[in-house]
Amino acid sequence: MVSYTVCSTLFDVQAFVAGIERDAVNTFTKYISPDAAKPIPISEEIRSDIVAKICGEDGQVNPNCFVTAQSIVFNAMEQE
């Protein structure tokens, strides 16, 4: 029974990580990529930084990958 719980928990973690990766790619595609459907006004430098944080050398998505873009959007909303 213990090995089932460990395997089940490992599967849950893997599914969770896969969900984070999928969400990051979807957010990038919709708002950040050069041909985004609903682009936000960011520089190429910021875009490259986001790509590097999504496609990290360690294979993990950096949880702070969209912080700079989020700040830009919040500032734009405050000015409207």
C-alpha positions as CSV (number, residue, x, y, z in Angstrom):
1,M,0.0,0.0,0.0
2,V,2.9,2.4,0.7
3,S,4.4,2.0,-2.8
4,Y,1.0,2.7,-4.3
5,T,0.8,6.0,-2.3
6,V,4.4,7.0,-3.3
7,C,3.6,6.2,-7.0
8,S,0.3,8.0,-6.8
9,T,2.0,11.1,-5.2
10,L,4.8,11.0,-7.8
11,F,2.2,10.9,-10.6
12,D,0.3,13.8,-9.0
13,V,3.6,15.9,-8.9
14,Q,4.4,15.0,-12.5
15,A,0.9,16.0,-13.6
16,F,1.1,19.2,-11.7
17,V,4.4,20.1,-13.3
18,A,3.1,19.2,-16.7
19,G,0.1,21.5,-16.1
20,I,2.5,24.4,-15.1
21,E,4.5,23.9,-18.3
22,R,1.4,23.8,-20.4
23,D,0.0,26.9,-18.8
24,A,3.2,28.8,-19.3
25,V,3.4,27.9,-23.0
26,N,-0.3,28.8,-23.5
27,T,0.3,32.2,-21.8
28,F,3.4,32.8,-23.9
29,T,1.6,31.9,-27.1
30,K,-1.4,34.1,-26.4
31,Y,0.2,37.2,-25.0
32,I,4.1,37.2,-25.3
33,S,5.1,35.6,-28.6
34,P,5.8,37.9,-31.6
35,D,2.7,36.6,-33.3
36,A,0.5,36.5,-30.2
37,A,-3.3,36.7,-30.6
38,K,-3.5,39.4,-27.9
39,P,0.0,40.8,-27.6
40,I,1.2,42.9,-24.7
41,P,3.7,45.7,-25.4
42,I,7.0,44.3,-24.3
43,S,10.5,44.6,-25.6
44,E,12.4,41.8,-27.4
45,E,14.8,41.7,-24.4
46,I,11.9,41.0,-22.0
47,R,10.5,38.4,-24.4
48,S,13.8,36.6,-24.6
49,D,14.1,36.7,-20.8
50,I,10.7,35.0,-20.5
51,V,11.6,32.4,-23.0
52,A,14.8,31.6,-21.0
53,K,12.8,31.3,-17.8
54,I,10.2,29.0,-19.5
55,C,12.8,26.8,-21.2
56,G,15.3,26.7,-18.3
57,E,18.5,24.7,-18.5
58,D,17.3,22.5,-15.7
59,G,14.1,21.7,-17.7
60,Q,11.9,23.5,-15.2
61,V,9.7,26.5,-15.7
62,N,10.8,29.4,-13.5
63,P,7.7,30.4,-11.4
64,N,8.7,34.0,-11.9
65,C,8.8,33.8,-15.7
66,F,6.0,36.4,-16.2
67,V,6.6,38.8,-13.3
68,T,8.1,41.5,-15.6
69,A,5.3,41.2,-18.1
70,Q,2.7,41.2,-15.3
71,S,4.2,44.4,-14.0
72,I,4.0,46.1,-17.4
73,V,0.3,45.1,-17.7
74,F,-0.5,46.3,-14.2
75,N,1.2,49.7,-14.9
76,A,-0.7,50.0,-18.2
77,M,-4.0,49.3,-16.4
78,E,-3.3,51.8,-13.7
79,Q,-2.8,54.5,-16.4
80,E,-6.1,53.9,-18.0
